[in-house]
Amino acid sequence: MAKILCIEDDPTTADYIAKGLGEAGFTVDIAADGRDGLFQASDGSYDAIVLDRMLPGMDGLAVLSALRAAGVVTPVVMLSALASLDERVRGLRAGSDDYLGKPFALAELLARIEAVRRRSQAAAGGDAPVTRLAHGDLEVDLLSRRVTRAGRRIEIQPREFRLLEFLLRHAGQVVTRTMLLEGVWDYHFDPGTNVIDVHVSRLRKKLDDGGAASLLHTVRGAGYRLGEA
């Protein structure tokens, strides 16, 4: 079972993260200040670290810099209410693997943790590259870019393919608009258009063609989820 260290001084936020990640199958330890967090993280035994930017005793950037200077390569997702571009750049340059602004959705934090862990494992040569994704009777070959459902070939456009791949990699999870904008369109801002809704609608129609049960669902006020109803 993967171990996560959450370095967060706000008890409500720390408990929220620990409960949510625990339900997702992680073992979670909590450190309430920077110095304790640095001490716990220094042995490199964790699979990922969730690190608050502003901490008592030692701030998040200092903790991160100390870890990297000590050769600890554990992937880090930094959390902060300081979500400006300059602050994100400072966090990334200090050695964080991702940077998530507060407030945040737990589903997005979970997705980012999984993403930094995959990148870390791939860099270490721990995982063979994934060439096929599937959910139920839906199958996607990432090499040939062939999409089938119950054996029926589905023709989709390049952007729809990226959207479907992203949803399949997070099957069963609620995927937020922010996650889609960043992961599919490479936007780090909301363009204020209905581009996501249009592509989701087109993709849903193609997946459901022929009377198949709907797989792509809208979660009102949250985002979208690929999976059974």
C-alpha positions in Angstrom: 0.0 0.0 0.0 1.4 3.4 -1.0 2.4 5.8 1.8 1.8 9.5 1.6 3.2 12.2 3.9 0.9 15.2 4.3 2.8 18.2 5.7 0.0 20.6 6.6 -0.5 22.8 9.7 -4.2 23.4 9.4 -5.9 20.4 11.2 -9.1 20.6 9.2 -7.3 20.5 5.8 -4.9 17.8 7.0 -7.8 15.6 8.2 -9.7 16.2 4.9 -6.7 15.1 2.9 -5.9 12.1 5.1 -9.5 10.9 5.1 -9.9 11.3 1.3 -6.5 9.7 0.4 -7.2 6.9 3.0 -10.5 6.1 1.2 -8.5 5.9 -2.1 -6.3 3.2 -0.6 -3.3 5.2 0.6 -1.7 5.1 4.0 -1.3 8.7 5.2 1.0 10.2 7.9 0.6 13.9 8.9 3.2 16.4 10.0 1.9 19.7 11.4 4.9 21.9 10.8 7.9 22.2 8.5 10.6 20.9 10.7 8.7 17.7 11.7 7.7 17.2 8.0 11.4 17.5 6.9 12.4 15.0 9.6 9.7 12.5 8.6 10.4 12.9 4.8 14.2 12.7 5.0 14.4 8.9 5.0 12.8 8.8 1.5 10.3 6.1 2.6 7.2 7.8 1.2 5.7 7.3 -2.2 4.6 11.0 -2.4 4.5 14.1 -0.3 1.7 16.7 -0.1 3.4 19.8 1.1 1.8 23.1 2.2 3.5 26.2 1.0 3.2 28.2 4.3 4.1 26.3 7.4 5.2 27.2 10.9 8.8 26.5 11.9 10.1 26.1 8.3 8.1 27.1 5.2 7.3 24.7 2.4 9.9 26.0 0.0 12.7 25.6 2.6 11.5 22.1 3.4 11.5 21.2 -0.3 14.9 22.7 -0.9 16.4 20.8 2.0 14.9 17.5 0.8 16.3 18.0 -2.7 19.7 19.1 -1.4 19.8 15.9 0.7 19.1 13.8 -2.4 15.5 12.8 -1.5 13.6 12.4 -4.8 10.2 11.6 -3.4 7.6 13.3 -5.7 6.0 16.4 -4.1 2.7 18.1 -4.8 2.8 21.5 -3.2 -0.4 23.1 -1.9 -0.8 26.9 -1.5 -3.2 29.7 -1.3 -0.5 31.7 -3.2 -1.5 30.5 -6.6 -0.1 33.3 -8.8 2.2 32.3 -11.7 5.3 33.6 -9.9 4.5 31.5 -6.9 3.9 28.4 -9.0 7.2 29.0 -10.8 9.0 29.4 -7.4 7.6 26.1 -6.2 8.5 24.2 -9.3 12.0 25.6 -9.4 12.5 24.7 -5.8 11.9 21.1 -6.8 8.2 20.4 -6.5 6.7 18.0 -9.1 3.3 19.8 -9.2 1.6 22.8 -7.6 -2.0 23.0 -6.7 -3.8 26.2 -5.5 -6.1 26.3 -2.5 -9.0 25.7 -2.4 -8.8 22.5 -4.3 -10.9 19.4 -5.1 -9.8 16.2 -3.5 -10.3 14.4 -6.8 -7.9 16.7 -8.4 -5.3 16.3 -5.7 -5.6 12.5 -6.0 -5.1 12.7 -9.8 -2.0 14.9 -9.4 -0.5 12.5 -6.8 -1.1 9.6 -9.2 0.4 11.6 -12.0 3.6 12.5 -10.2 4.0 9.0 -9.0 3.7 7.6 -12.5 6.3 10.1 -13.8 8.6 9.1 -10.9 8.2 5.4 -11.6 8.7 5.9 -15.3 11.9 7.9 -14.7 13.2 5.1 -12.4 12.4 2.5 -15.0 9.9 0.9 -12.7 7.0 0.6 -15.0 6.7 -0.6 -18.6 4.9 2.0 -20.8 1.1 1.6 -21.0 -0.1 0.9 -24.6 -3.7 -0.1 -23.9 -6.5 1.4 -21.8 -9.8 -0.3 -21.2 -13.0 0.1 -19.1 -15.8 -2.4 -19.5 -16.3 -3.0 -23.2 -14.5 0.2 -24.2 -10.9 -0.3 -25.4 -8.2 2.1 -26.6 -5.0 1.2 -28.3 -2.6 4.1 -27.6 -0.2 3.1 -30.3 -2.6 2.6 -33.2 -5.1 5.1 -31.7 -7.8 2.6 -32.4 -11.0 2.9 -30.2 -13.6 0.2 -30.0 -16.6 -0.5 -27.9 -18.0 -4.0 -27.8 -15.9 -4.7 -30.9 -17.4 -1.7 -32.7 -14.8 0.7 -34.2 -15.3 4.3 -33.2 -13.8 7.1 -35.2 -12.8 10.1 -33.1 -10.8 13.3 -33.7 -7.4 13.9 -32.2 -8.7 16.2 -29.4 -11.4 13.7 -28.6 -8.8 11.0 -28.4 -6.8 13.0 -25.8 -10.0 13.7 -23.9 -10.9 10.0 -23.9 -7.4 8.9 -22.9 -7.4 11.4 -19.9 -10.9 10.2 -18.8 -9.8 6.5 -19.0 -6.7 7.1 -17.0 -9.1 8.5 -14.3 -11.9 6.1 -14.8 -14.4 6.1 -11.9 -13.1 9.4 -10.6 -14.7 12.8 -10.9 -12.6 14.9 -13.4 -12.9 18.6 -12.9 -12.9 21.2 -15.7 -9.5 22.5 -14.4 -8.1 19.0 -14.8 -9.4 18.8 -18.3 -8.2 22.2 -19.3 -4.7 21.5 -18.1 -4.5 17.8 -19.1 -6.2 17.9 -22.5 -6.0 21.5 -23.7 -2.8 22.5 -22.0 -4.5 25.6 -20.6 -3.5 26.9 -17.2 -6.4 29.3 -17.2 -10.2 29.1 -18.0 -10.8 30.6 -21.4 -14.4 31.2 -20.6 -15.8 29.1 -23.5 -17.8 25.9 -23.7 -15.0 24.0 -25.5 -15.1 21.2 -22.9 -18.9 20.8 -23.0 -18.8 20.6 -26.8 -16.1 17.9 -27.0 -17.6 15.9 -24.1 -21.0 16.0 -25.9 -19.5 14.8 -29.2 -17.5 12.1 -27.5 -20.5 10.9 -25.5 -22.6 10.6 -28.6 -19.9 8.5 -30.4 -19.4 6.2 -27.4 -23.2 5.7 -26.9 -24.0 5.2 -30.6 -25.9 2.0 -31.3 -27.8 2.0 -28.0 -25.0 1.2 -25.7 -25.3 2.1 -22.0 -23.9 5.6 -21.3 -20.3 5.6 -19.9 -19.6 9.3 -19.8 -21.5 11.2 -17.1 -21.8 14.8 -16.1 -21.4 15.3 -12.3 -23.4 18.5 -11.7 -21.2 21.3 -10.2 -18.1 19.1 -10.2 -17.1 17.8 -13.7 -17.3 14.5 -15.5 -16.9 10.8 -14.7 -16.2 7.9 -17.0 -17.8 4.7 -15.7 -21.0 2.9 -15.1 -24.0 5.0 -13.7 
